[in-house]
Amino acid sequence: MNLPLSPEESPADPQCSAKGCRADAVWVLAWNNPKLHTPERRKTWLACEEHRAHLSSFLDVRGFLKDVVALEEWEDSGS
């Protein structure tokens, strides 16, 4: 599992991971590439409302998407 970012690495306002998008992130897309990562490893992308479906679909088609969680819930869980 990915460790939370340190305060130095964590952006003050998390932004969407979609190329060119600077909108506030509201979703965390947890994923892994089974050819590269152990099963328990989770990489994350952040998504705004507009790009959640597109980014989720991109990961899901490749079999990488593991979970989609609200950013607030993700932060509260300490994932």
C-alpha positions as CSV (number, residue, x, y, z in Angstrom):
1,M,0.0,0.0,0.0
2,N,1.3,3.5,-0.8
3,L,2.2,5.5,2.2
4,P,0.6,8.9,2.6
5,L,2.6,11.8,1.2
6,S,4.7,13.8,3.6
7,P,3.7,17.5,4.1
8,E,6.6,18.5,1.8
9,E,5.3,16.3,-1.0
10,S,1.6,16.8,-0.6
11,P,0.0,19.6,-2.6
12,A,-2.0,22.1,-0.5
13,D,-5.0,21.5,-2.8
14,P,-4.9,18.1,-4.5
15,Q,-5.5,18.4,-8.3
16,C,-6.9,16.1,-10.9
17,S,-4.4,13.7,-12.5
18,A,-6.0,14.2,-16.0
19,K,-3.6,15.8,-18.5
20,G,-3.9,19.5,-18.4
21,C,-6.6,19.6,-15.7
22,R,-6.0,21.8,-12.7
23,A,-9.4,21.2,-11.1
24,D,-9.6,20.2,-7.4
25,A,-9.5,16.4,-7.0
26,V,-12.5,14.8,-5.2
27,W,-11.8,11.1,-6.0
28,V,-8.9,8.7,-5.5
29,L,-8.5,5.9,-8.1
30,A,-6.5,3.1,-6.5
31,W,-4.8,0.8,-9.0
32,N,-1.9,-1.5,-9.7
33,N,-0.3,-3.1,-12.7
34,P,-0.1,-6.8,-11.8
35,K,2.9,-7.2,-14.2
36,L,4.9,-4.7,-12.1
37,H,3.4,-4.5,-8.6
38,T,2.7,-7.0,-5.9
39,P,-1.1,-7.6,-5.4
40,E,-1.3,-5.5,-2.2
41,R,0.4,-2.4,-3.7
42,R,-1.8,0.5,-4.6
43,K,-0.8,3.4,-6.8
44,T,-3.1,6.4,-6.9
45,W,-4.5,8.9,-9.4
46,L,-6.6,11.8,-8.3
47,A,-9.7,12.8,-10.3
48,C,-12.2,15.7,-10.4
49,E,-15.9,15.0,-11.1
50,E,-15.4,15.7,-14.8
51,H,-12.5,13.2,-15.3
52,R,-13.5,10.4,-12.8
53,A,-15.2,8.2,-15.4
54,H,-12.6,8.7,-18.1
55,L,-9.6,7.9,-15.8
56,S,-11.5,5.0,-14.2
57,S,-12.3,3.6,-17.6
58,F,-8.7,3.9,-18.8
59,L,-7.5,1.9,-15.8
60,D,-10.4,-0.6,-15.8
61,V,-9.9,-1.6,-19.5
62,R,-6.3,-2.6,-18.6
63,G,-7.4,-4.5,-15.5
64,F,-5.6,-2.1,-13.2
65,L,-8.4,-0.4,-11.4
66,K,-8.9,-1.7,-7.8
67,D,-11.0,0.9,-6.1
68,V,-12.5,4.4,-6.4
69,V,-12.9,6.3,-3.1
70,A,-13.9,9.9,-2.3
71,L,-10.7,11.9,-1.5
72,E,-12.1,12.9,1.9
73,E,-12.8,9.2,2.8
74,W,-9.3,8.2,1.6
75,E,-7.6,10.9,3.7
76,D,-9.7,9.9,6.8
77,S,-8.7,6.3,6.4
78,G,-5.0,7.1,6.2
79,S,-4.6,4.9,3.2
